[in-house]
Amino acid sequence: MCTGRGHADLIVRVMGLRACGYITAATQLCDVALTDHALLTALDVVTCRTCAFHYLHIGITYLLADRHDDAISILRLAVGAGADTTLEGHVTGLLALAHAVRGDTADAGSWIDRARRCASSVGIGQTCERTAVVVATALVALDTLDIKGAEVALAELGAPHEDEELWAHILYAKGKYALLTSVPGDGLRHVEMQMRRFGPRCQGVSNGLLSVVRADLELALGRVDQASRLMAGAIDCRSAPVRARILVSEADPAGAVAVAEHYGNDPNCAPGTLLELAVVGAAAAHSAGWEVATDRFLARAGVLARQTGMVRPFTVLVPQLIDALAAHGVEFPTDVGYAPADSTTECCHDIRLTRREHQVLDALVAGGTTSTIAKAQFVSVNTVKSQMRSLYRKLGVHSRAEAIAAAHRMTVGWVSRERYR
């Protein structure tokens, strides 16, 4: 496929269409290019390098078209053709992202390490591929409950710039971070504001990834109807877990179990999706009193957690349900009722907060900002900032995200109302 001037012109057209946001048209051209597939082993070195460049851009296009499995296949070809060149670093970063979005945490981690080694040896500038490595790092950190690691990666990314091709992946990671740190309101506002900013470019992966994370954010805010509207008509694998969670919220555990069973046996589902389905299926089956189905889902969840290295899907379970499910004899991959352990907050149960500090912490967990907290409490912004500094000091944390993570750790048996001073 990579030989001849015609194919080079086609790839240039693909790049031009992508730059204008025409992902569907660009993807169709890539499909055309791949109908003329030449074996890499039959190509000379120069042609191999050209082929690697073409495969790289086809892989990027498939990522943007929400065809992550196809992207992985093509990018693996690009790695072989572009070995020991600067292209290797670019391609490995994209492979890391494709695996991270699928929930292949272990594979994504391997590609991240390889991409960073390439970057240190040949250098990778502020490119689409560099962004891919950082987003992949954030997603892997979130899936393994490394809140601090995710926070650092997302801070490095900042807001997507106007010509950022992976803008939807950035927003997806930020939405997941907002869910895990219990600030769904802030996360939803940020995602939707950026979607309006990118406007006509909202197609392909932006529709798939962002519809799912927005629905989950709406669900976290208790707005089940809005989440349902976002998922209306969806039949794809990725949306199946949130659709099952919506059914649980609508007191339809049987419907949720049916979704988890149906898509849990779909060979096209990514590993991360299968794990999420197993977890929500276990919760729904337990709610319905179906012990055999609960055991079956839990066993599947345990296997998938070990295979993928993912922990995050278990965090959707409330502590009481975790205790109930643990009674079934399934060993969870970590203390999933809480955010990851942190030595600075191991003694959270002995912390004494004032009533106002507790109100501030509750407001932070609910997604409040400094200004909204001040307005609700009829105090100045500076007063709230002072209360937050005192709160951070008592919790042994240094940021809003760490304070929220500490609040999660204290969900069970934490500071009682009687212990206010």
C-alpha positions as CSV (number, residue, x, y, z in Angstrom):
1,M,0.0,0.0,0.0
2,C,2.9,2.3,0.6
3,T,4.7,2.2,-2.7
4,G,4.0,4.8,-5.4
5,R,3.3,8.5,-5.5
6,G,-0.4,7.8,-5.5
7,H,-0.4,6.5,-2.0
8,A,1.8,9.4,-0.7
9,D,-0.8,11.9,-2.2
10,L,-3.6,9.9,-0.5
11,I,-1.9,10.2,2.9
12,V,-1.4,13.9,2.4
13,R,-5.1,14.2,1.7
14,V,-5.9,12.2,4.9
15,M,-3.7,14.6,6.9
16,G,-5.5,17.6,5.4
17,L,-9.0,16.2,6.1
18,R,-8.0,15.5,9.7
19,A,-6.7,19.0,10.1
20,C,-10.1,20.3,9.1
21,G,-11.9,17.9,11.4
22,Y,-13.3,15.7,8.6
23,I,-12.5,12.5,10.4
24,T,-15.1,10.3,8.6
25,A,-13.8,11.3,5.2
26,A,-10.2,10.8,6.3
27,T,-11.1,7.3,7.7
28,Q,-12.7,6.3,4.4
29,L,-9.5,7.2,2.5
30,C,-7.5,5.2,5.0
31,D,-9.7,2.2,4.3
32,V,-9.1,2.6,0.6
33,A,-5.3,2.8,1.1
34,L,-5.3,-0.4,3.1
35,T,-7.0,-2.4,0.3
36,D,-3.6,-2.3,-1.5
37,H,-1.5,-3.9,1.3
38,A,2.2,-4.8,0.6
39,L,4.1,-7.1,2.9
40,L,6.7,-5.2,4.8
41,T,9.2,-8.0,4.6
42,A,9.3,-7.5,0.8
43,L,10.2,-3.8,1.0
44,D,13.6,-2.2,1.0
45,V,14.7,0.0,3.9
46,V,13.8,3.3,2.3
47,T,10.3,2.1,1.3
48,C,9.9,0.7,4.8
49,R,10.5,4.1,6.3
50,T,7.9,5.6,4.0
51,C,5.5,2.9,4.8
52,A,5.9,3.5,8.5
53,F,5.1,7.2,8.1
54,H,1.9,6.2,6.2
55,Y,0.9,3.6,8.8
56,L,1.5,6.2,11.5
57,H,-1.0,8.6,10.0
58,I,-3.6,5.9,9.3
59,G,-3.2,4.8,12.9
60,I,-3.8,8.3,14.2
61,T,-6.9,8.6,11.9
62,Y,-8.3,5.3,13.3
63,L,-7.8,6.6,16.8
64,L,-9.7,9.7,16.0
65,A,-12.4,7.6,14.4
66,D,-12.9,5.6,17.6
67,R,-11.5,2.5,15.9
68,H,-8.9,1.7,18.6
69,D,-8.6,-2.0,17.6
70,D,-7.9,-1.1,14.0
71,A,-5.5,1.6,15.2
72,I,-3.5,-1.0,17.3
73,S,-3.2,-3.3,14.3
74,I,-1.9,-0.6,12.0
75,L,0.4,1.0,14.5
76,R,2.0,-2.3,15.2
77,L,2.9,-2.5,11.6
78,A,4.3,1.0,11.8
79,V,6.5,0.0,14.8
80,G,8.1,-2.8,12.7
81,A,8.7,-0.6,9.7
82,G,9.9,2.4,11.7
83,A,12.1,0.6,14.2
84,D,15.2,2.6,15.4
85,T,13.9,5.9,13.9
86,T,12.2,8.9,15.4
87,L,8.9,7.3,14.1
88,E,9.2,4.6,16.7
89,G,8.8,7.0,19.5
90,H,5.7,8.6,17.9
91,V,4.1,5.2,17.1
92,T,4.7,3.7,20.6
93,G,3.0,6.7,22.2
94,L,-0.1,6.2,20.1
95,L,-0.1,2.5,20.9
96,A,0.1,3.3,24.6
97,L,-3.0,5.6,24.2
98,A,-5.0,3.0,22.2
99,H,-4.4,0.3,24.8
100,A,-5.1,2.7,27.7
101,V,-8.5,3.6,26.2
102,R,-9.3,-0.1,25.9
103,G,-8.4,-0.7,29.5
104,D,-5.3,-2.8,28.6
105,T,-3.5,-1.2,31.6
106,A,-0.5,-3.6,31.5
107,D,0.0,-3.3,27.8
108,A,-0.4,0.4,27.9
109,G,2.2,0.7,30.6
110,S,4.7,-1.3,28.5
111,W,4.2,1.0,25.5
112,I,4.4,4.1,27.7
113,D,7.8,2.9,29.0
114,R,9.0,2.2,25.5
115,A,7.8,5.6,24.2
116,R,9.6,7.4,27.0
117,R,12.8,5.5,26.3
118,C,12.5,6.6,22.7
119,A,11.8,10.1,23.7
120,S,14.9,10.3,25.9
121,S,17.1,8.9,23.2
122,V,15.9,10.7,20.1
123,G,13.6,13.4,21.5
124,I,9.9,13.9,20.9
125,G,8.6,17.4,20.7
126,Q,5.2,18.8,21.7
127,T,3.4,16.6,19.1
128,C,0.2,14.6,18.8
129,E,2.3,11.6,19.8
130,R,3.7,13.3,22.9
131,T,0.2,14.2,24.0
132,A,-0.8,10.5,23.4
133,V,1.9,9.3,25.9
134,V,0.8,11.8,28.6
135,V,-2.9,11.0,28.2
136,A,-2.1,7.3,28.3
137,T,-0.1,7.9,31.5
138,A,-3.1,9.7,33.0
139,L,-5.6,6.9,32.1
140,V,-3.3,4.2,33.4
141,A,-2.9,6.1,36.6
142,L,-6.7,6.5,37.0
143,D,-7.3,2.8,36.3
144,T,-4.8,1.9,39.0
145,L,-6.1,4.5,41.4
146,D,-2.8,6.5,41.3
147,I,-4.6,9.8,41.8
148,K,-1.4,11.8,42.2
149,G,0.1,10.4,39.1
150,A,-3.1,11.2,37.1
151,E,-3.1,14.7,38.5
152,V,0.5,15.4,37.5
153,A,-0.1,14.0,33.9
154,L,-3.3,16.1,33.5
155,A,-1.5,19.2,34.7
156,E,1.2,18.6,32.1
157,L,-1.5,18.5,29.4
158,G,-3.3,21.6,30.4
159,A,-6.2,22.7,28.2
160,P,-6.1,21.3,24.6
161,H,-4.9,23.9,22.1
162,E,-6.9,24.8,19.0
163,D,-5.2,22.4,16.6
164,E,-4.8,19.5,19.1
165,E,-6.0,16.4,17.3
166,L,-6.3,14.3,20.5
167,W,-8.5,16.9,22.3
168,A,-11.3,14.5,22.9
169,H,-8.9,12.0,24.5
170,I,-7.7,14.7,26.8
171,L,-11.2,15.6,27.9
172,Y,-12.0,11.9,28.3
173,A,-9.2,11.6,30.8
174,K,-10.2,14.8,32.6
175,G,-13.8,13.5,32.8
176,K,-12.6,10.2,34.3
177,Y,-10.4,12.2,36.8
178,A,-13.4,14.3,37.8
179,L,-15.4,11.1,38.5
180,L,-12.7,9.5,40.5
181,T,-12.1,12.6,42.6
182,S,-15.8,13.2,43.1
183,V,-16.1,16.6,41.3
184,P,-18.5,15.6,38.6
185,G,-20.0,19.0,38.3
186,D,-16.7,20.7,37.6
187,G,-15.8,17.9,35.2
188,L,-19.0,18.1,33.2
189,R,-18.8,21.8,32.9
190,H,-15.2,21.6,31.6
191,V,-15.9,18.9,29.1
192,E,-19.0,20.5,27.7
193,M,-17.3,24.0,27.5
194,Q,-14.4,22.5,25.5
195,M,-16.8,20.5,23.3
196,R,-18.5,23.8,22.4
197,R,-15.1,25.3,21.7
198,F,-14.2,22.6,19.2
199,G,-17.7,22.6,17.6
200,P,-17.7,21.0,14.2
201,R,-14.9,18.7,15.1
202,C,-17.2,16.7,17.5
203,Q,-17.3,13.5,15.5
204,G,-15.7,10.1,15.6
205,V,-14.0,9.5,18.9
206,S,-15.3,12.6,20.4
207,N,-18.8,11.3,20.1
208,G,-18.0,7.9,21.5
209,L,-15.7,8.7,24.4
210,L,-17.2,11.9,25.5
211,S,-20.8,10.8,25.4
212,V,-19.9,7.9,27.8
213,V,-18.0,10.1,30.2
214,R,-20.6,12.8,30.1
215,A,-23.3,10.2,30.9
216,D,-21.3,8.9,33.8
217,L,-20.8,12.5,35.1
218,E,-24.5,13.2,34.8
219,L,-25.2,9.9,36.7
220,A,-22.7,10.9,39.4
221,L,-24.7,14.1,39.8
222,G,-27.9,12.2,40.2
223,R,-29.3,13.3,36.9
224,V,-30.4,10.0,35.6
225,D,-32.7,11.4,32.9
226,Q,-29.9,13.4,31.4
227,A,-27.6,10.4,31.4
228,S,-30.3,8.4,29.7
229,R,-30.8,11.0,27.0
230,L,-27.0,10.9,26.3
231,M,-27.2,7.1,25.9
232,A,-30.5,7.1,23.9
233,G,-30.1,4.7,21.0
234,A,-26.6,3.6,21.9
235,I,-25.9,0.0,21.2
236,D,-22.1,-0.1,21.2
237,C,-19.9,-2.0,23.7
238,R,-18.2,1.0,25.3
239,S,-21.5,2.5,26.4
240,A,-22.8,-0.7,27.8
241,P,-21.5,-0.3,31.4
242,V,-22.9,3.2,31.8
243,R,-26.2,2.0,30.3
244,A,-26.2,-0.8,32.9
245,R,-25.5,1.7,35.7
246,I,-28.4,3.9,34.5
247,L,-30.7,0.8,34.8
248,V,-29.4,0.2,38.3
249,S,-30.2,3.8,39.2
250,E,-33.7,3.4,37.7
251,A,-34.2,0.4,40.1
252,D,-34.1,-2.1,37.2
253,P,-31.4,-4.5,38.3
254,A,-32.8,-7.2,36.0
255,G,-32.3,-4.9,33.0
256,A,-28.7,-4.1,34.2
257,V,-27.9,-7.8,34.5
258,A,-29.3,-8.5,31.0
259,V,-27.0,-5.7,29.6
260,A,-24.0,-7.1,31.5
261,E,-24.7,-10.6,30.3
262,H,-25.2,-9.7,26.7
263,Y,-22.2,-7.5,26.2
264,G,-20.0,-9.4,28.6
265,N,-20.0,-12.2,26.0
266,D,-19.3,-9.9,23.0
267,P,-15.8,-10.7,21.6
268,N,-15.6,-7.1,20.4
269,C,-15.7,-5.6,23.9
270,A,-12.4,-4.2,25.2
271,P,-11.0,-5.7,28.4
272,G,-11.7,-2.6,30.5
273,T,-15.4,-2.6,29.3
274,L,-15.7,-6.3,30.2
275,L,-14.4,-5.6,33.7
276,E,-16.8,-2.7,34.2
277,L,-19.7,-4.9,33.0
278,A,-18.7,-7.7,35.4
279,V,-18.6,-5.3,38.3
280,V,-21.9,-3.6,37.6
281,G,-23.4,-7.0,36.8
282,A,-22.4,-8.3,40.2
283,A,-23.8,-5.2,41.9
284,A,-27.1,-5.5,40.0
285,A,-27.4,-9.3,40.5
286,H,-26.8,-8.9,44.3
287,S,-29.4,-6.2,44.4
288,A,-31.9,-8.6,42.7
289,G,-31.0,-11.3,45.2
290,W,-29.5,-13.6,42.5
291,E,-26.6,-15.1,44.3
292,V,-25.5,-17.5,41.6
293,A,-25.3,-14.7,39.1
294,T,-23.5,-12.5,41.6
295,D,-20.8,-15.2,42.1
296,R,-20.4,-15.6,38.4
297,F,-20.0,-11.9,37.7
298,L,-17.6,-11.6,40.7
299,A,-15.4,-14.5,39.5
300,R,-15.2,-12.9,36.0
301,A,-14.4,-9.5,37.5
302,G,-11.5,-11.1,39.5
303,V,-10.0,-12.7,36.5
304,L,-10.3,-9.6,34.4
305,A,-8.8,-7.4,37.1
306,R,-5.7,-9.7,37.3
307,Q,-5.4,-9.7,33.5
308,T,-5.8,-6.0,33.0
309,G,-4.3,-4.5,36.2
310,M,-7.4,-2.3,36.4
311,V,-8.9,-1.4,39.8
312,R,-11.0,1.7,39.0
313,P,-14.2,-0.1,38.0
314,F,-14.5,-1.4,41.6
315,T,-14.7,2.2,42.9
316,V,-18.3,2.5,41.7
317,L,-19.4,0.1,44.5
318,V,-20.4,1.6,47.8
319,P,-18.6,0.3,50.8
320,Q,-21.6,-1.6,52.1
321,L,-21.9,-3.4,48.8
322,I,-18.2,-4.2,48.8
323,D,-18.6,-5.9,52.2
324,A,-21.6,-7.8,51.0
325,L,-19.9,-9.0,47.8
326,A,-16.6,-9.8,49.6
327,A,-18.7,-12.2,51.7
328,H,-19.1,-14.3,48.5
329,G,-15.4,-15.3,48.9
330,V,-14.0,-13.3,45.9
331,E,-10.8,-11.5,46.7
332,F,-10.9,-7.9,45.4
333,P,-7.7,-6.6,43.8
334,T,-7.3,-3.8,46.4
335,D,-9.1,-2.0,49.2
336,V,-11.5,-0.8,46.6
337,G,-13.8,1.1,49.0
338,Y,-11.3,3.9,49.2
339,A,-8.8,5.8,47.2
340,P,-5.3,4.4,47.2
341,A,-3.5,4.4,50.5
342,D,-1.4,7.4,51.4
343,S,0.9,7.5,54.4
344,T,-0.1,11.1,55.1
345,T,-3.7,10.2,55.7
346,E,-3.5,6.8,57.3
347,C,-4.8,8.2,60.6
348,C,-7.8,10.1,59.1
349,H,-10.1,8.5,61.5
350,D,-8.6,10.4,64.4
351,I,-8.8,13.8,62.7
352,R,-11.0,16.4,64.4
353,L,-12.6,18.9,62.0
354,T,-14.6,21.9,62.9
355,R,-18.2,22.0,61.7
356,R,-17.2,24.6,59.1
357,E,-14.2,22.6,57.9
358,H,-16.4,19.6,57.5
359,Q,-18.9,21.6,55.5
360,V,-16.1,22.8,53.3
361,L,-14.9,19.3,52.7
362,D,-18.4,18.1,51.9
363,A,-18.7,21.0,49.4
364,L,-15.4,20.1,47.7
365,V,-16.6,16.4,47.3
366,A,-19.8,17.7,45.8
367,G,-17.9,19.7,43.2
368,G,-18.1,23.1,44.8
369,T,-15.6,25.8,44.0
370,T,-14.1,28.4,46.4
371,S,-16.6,31.0,45.2
372,T,-19.7,28.8,45.3
373,I,-18.7,27.6,48.8
374,A,-18.3,31.2,50.0
375,K,-21.7,32.1,48.5
376,A,-23.4,29.1,50.1
377,Q,-21.9,29.9,53.5
378,F,-22.4,33.6,53.3
379,V,-18.7,34.3,53.9
380,S,-15.9,35.8,51.9
381,V,-13.7,33.9,49.4
382,N,-10.7,34.6,51.6
383,T,-12.5,33.1,54.6
384,V,-13.1,29.9,52.6
385,K,-9.4,29.8,51.5
386,S,-8.4,30.1,55.1
387,Q,-10.7,27.2,56.1
388,M,-9.3,25.1,53.2
389,R,-5.7,25.7,54.3
390,S,-6.6,24.5,57.8
391,L,-8.5,21.6,56.4
392,Y,-5.5,20.6,54.1
393,R,-3.1,20.8,57.1
394,K,-5.3,18.5,59.2
395,L,-5.7,16.0,56.4
396,G,-2.0,16.1,55.5
397,V,-2.7,17.0,51.9
398,H,-1.7,19.7,49.5
399,S,-4.4,20.0,46.9
400,R,-8.1,19.8,46.3
401,A,-7.8,16.4,44.6
402,E,-5.9,15.0,47.6
403,A,-8.4,16.3,50.0
404,I,-11.2,14.6,48.1
405,A,-9.3,11.4,48.0
406,A,-8.9,11.6,51.8
407,A,-12.6,12.1,52.1
408,H,-13.1,8.9,50.2
409,R,-10.8,7.1,52.5
410,M,-12.9,8.3,55.5
411,T,-16.2,7.3,54.0
412,V,-16.6,4.4,56.4
413,G,-16.3,5.1,60.1
414,W,-14.8,8.5,59.6
415,V,-15.2,11.7,61.7
416,S,-18.6,11.5,63.4
417,R,-20.8,14.5,63.8
418,E,-20.5,14.2,67.6
419,R,-16.7,14.8,67.4
420,Y,-17.0,18.3,66.0
421,R,-15.4,20.8,68.3
